[in-house]
Amino acid sequence: MAHQSGTAKKKDAFIGRVVAGRYRLEELLGEGGMGVVYRARHVLIDRVVAIKLIRPDLRSETHLRAWMLREARAANRVDHAHIVD
């Protein structure tokens, strides 16, 4: 995933939006071939999280939803002292 440097960060229309009814997108962290990663905040418990969304131009590709769900489940199974849960 290509990371955006502090000076190269671009304006994003999704910043400030609430997704899934509970995560307010705060900052675009980076983007890759299929996904966009944001720093977000859980609006009820005030917890900072990372949210990965399918790139807007690929949202009609229904097979990517299943791929991202598998990726999220795999990431959820990772248990390591240096990974914040």
Short mmCIF file of the C-alpha atoms (twelve columns), coordinates in Angstrom:
data_MODEL
# 
_entry.id   MODEL 
# 
loop_
_atom_site.group_PDB 
_atom_site.id 
_atom_site.type_symbol 
_atom_site.label_atom_id 
_atom_site.label_alt_id 
_atom_site.label_comp_id 
_atom_site.label_asym_id 
_atom_site.label_seq_id 
_atom_site.Cartn_x 
_atom_site.Cartn_y 
_atom_site.Cartn_z 
_atom_site.pdbx_PDB_model_num 
ATOM 1  C CA . MET A 1  0.000   0.000   0.000  1 
ATOM 2  C CA . ALA A 2  1.410   3.362   -0.978 1 
ATOM 3  C CA . HIS A 3  1.636   5.669   2.010  1 
ATOM 4  C CA . GLN A 4  0.979   9.360   1.538  1 
ATOM 5  C CA . SER A 5  3.548   11.721  2.980  1 
ATOM 6  C CA . GLY A 6  2.444   14.540  5.270  1 
ATOM 7  C CA . THR A 7  2.872   17.148  2.546  1 
ATOM 8  C CA . ALA A 8  1.286   15.068  -0.211 1 
ATOM 9  C CA . LYS A 9  -1.986  14.304  1.568  1 
ATOM 10 C CA . LYS A 10 -4.909  15.284  -0.604 1 
ATOM 11 C CA . LYS A 11 -8.383  16.489  0.277  1 
ATOM 12 C CA . ASP A 12 -10.848 13.633  0.525  1 
ATOM 13 C CA . ALA A 13 -14.617 14.025  0.315  1 
ATOM 14 C CA . PHE A 14 -15.074 11.148  2.782  1 
ATOM 15 C CA . ILE A 15 -13.291 12.908  5.654  1 
ATOM 16 C CA . GLY A 16 -15.872 13.707  8.322  1 
ATOM 17 C CA . ARG A 17 -18.375 11.098  7.142  1 
ATOM 18 C CA . VAL A 18 -19.632 8.404   9.494  1 
ATOM 19 C CA . VAL A 19 -19.470 4.865   8.102  1 
ATOM 20 C CA . ALA A 20 -21.249 1.797   9.465  1 
ATOM 21 C CA . GLY A 21 -23.151 4.127   11.770 1 
ATOM 22 C CA . ARG A 22 -20.266 4.467   14.201 1 
ATOM 23 C CA . TYR A 23 -16.889 5.372   12.644 1 
ATOM 24 C CA . ARG A 24 -16.137 8.997   11.734 1 
ATOM 25 C CA . LEU A 25 -13.394 9.182   9.100  1 
ATOM 26 C CA . GLU A 26 -10.701 11.637  10.214 1 
ATOM 27 C CA . GLU A 27 -7.712  11.267  7.920  1 
ATOM 28 C CA . LEU A 28 -6.676  9.443   4.767  1 
ATOM 29 C CA . LEU A 29 -3.675  7.309   5.744  1 
ATOM 30 C CA . GLY A 30 -2.956  5.602   2.442  1 
ATOM 31 C CA . GLU A 31 -4.313  3.780   -0.542 1 
ATOM 32 C CA . GLY A 32 -3.413  0.745   -2.571 1 
ATOM 33 C CA . GLY A 33 -4.652  -1.113  -5.604 1 
ATOM 34 C CA . MET A 34 -8.016  -2.044  -4.132 1 
ATOM 35 C CA . GLY A 35 -8.433  -0.239  -0.822 1 
ATOM 36 C CA . VAL A 36 -8.232  3.076   0.961  1 
ATOM 37 C CA . VAL A 37 -7.212  3.247   4.641  1 
ATOM 38 C CA . TYR A 38 -8.457  5.952   6.991  1 
ATOM 39 C CA . ARG A 39 -7.837  6.874   10.587 1 
ATOM 40 C CA . ALA A 40 -11.301 6.911   12.118 1 
ATOM 41 C CA . ARG A 41 -12.874 7.390   15.523 1 
ATOM 42 C CA . HIS A 42 -15.641 5.253   17.033 1 
ATOM 43 C CA . VAL A 43 -18.229 7.925   17.795 1 
ATOM 44 C CA . LEU A 44 -19.705 6.199   20.860 1 
ATOM 45 C CA . ILE A 45 -16.589 5.090   22.726 1 
ATOM 46 C CA . ASP A 46 -14.102 7.654   21.333 1 
ATOM 47 C CA . ARG A 47 -11.625 4.978   20.202 1 
ATOM 48 C CA . VAL A 48 -9.238  5.605   17.293 1 
ATOM 49 C CA . VAL A 49 -9.208  2.811   14.702 1 
ATOM 50 C CA . ALA A 50 -8.020  2.168   11.166 1 
ATOM 51 C CA . ILE A 51 -10.739 1.549   8.591  1 
ATOM 52 C CA . LYS A 52 -10.067 0.029   5.181  1 
ATOM 53 C CA . LEU A 53 -12.657 0.674   2.483  1 
ATOM 54 C CA . ILE A 54 -12.885 -0.521  -1.097 1 
ATOM 55 C CA . ARG A 55 -11.735 2.250   -3.433 1 
ATOM 56 C CA . PRO A 56 -14.751 4.213   -4.749 1 
ATOM 57 C CA . ASP A 57 -14.020 3.293   -8.370 1 
ATOM 58 C CA . LEU A 58 -14.135 -0.434  -7.492 1 
ATOM 59 C CA . ARG A 59 -17.262 -0.559  -5.314 1 
ATOM 60 C CA . SER A 60 -19.321 -2.127  -8.108 1 
ATOM 61 C CA . GLU A 61 -16.958 -5.136  -8.105 1 
ATOM 62 C CA . THR A 62 -18.990 -7.401  -5.799 1 
ATOM 63 C CA . HIS A 63 -16.239 -10.049 -5.494 1 
ATOM 64 C CA . LEU A 64 -14.052 -7.483  -3.711 1 
ATOM 65 C CA . ARG A 65 -16.481 -7.361  -0.777 1 
ATOM 66 C CA . ALA A 66 -15.904 -11.063 -0.105 1 
ATOM 67 C CA . TRP A 67 -12.138 -10.584 -0.494 1 
ATOM 68 C CA . MET A 68 -12.076 -7.713  2.013  1 
ATOM 69 C CA . LEU A 69 -14.234 -9.659  4.464  1 
ATOM 70 C CA . ARG A 70 -11.766 -12.582 4.318  1 
ATOM 71 C CA . GLU A 71 -8.903  -10.129 4.854  1 
ATOM 72 C CA . ALA A 72 -10.647 -8.564  7.870  1 
ATOM 73 C CA . ARG A 73 -11.320 -11.968 9.414  1 
ATOM 74 C CA . ALA A 74 -7.686  -12.995 8.939  1 
ATOM 75 C CA . ALA A 75 -6.451  -9.741  10.501 1 
ATOM 76 C CA . ASN A 76 -8.809  -10.272 13.438 1 
ATOM 77 C CA . ARG A 77 -7.199  -13.657 14.170 1 
ATOM 78 C CA . VAL A 78 -3.699  -12.181 14.487 1 
ATOM 79 C CA . ASP A 79 -2.592  -12.079 18.120 1 
ATOM 80 C CA . HIS A 80 0.771   -10.483 18.809 1 
ATOM 81 C CA . ALA A 81 2.203   -8.288  21.565 1 
ATOM 82 C CA . HIS A 82 3.124   -5.574  19.040 1 
ATOM 83 C CA . ILE A 83 -0.329  -5.385  17.429 1 
ATOM 84 C CA . VAL A 84 -2.992  -3.266  19.081 1 
ATOM 85 C CA . ASP A 85 -6.374  -4.954  19.256 1 
# 
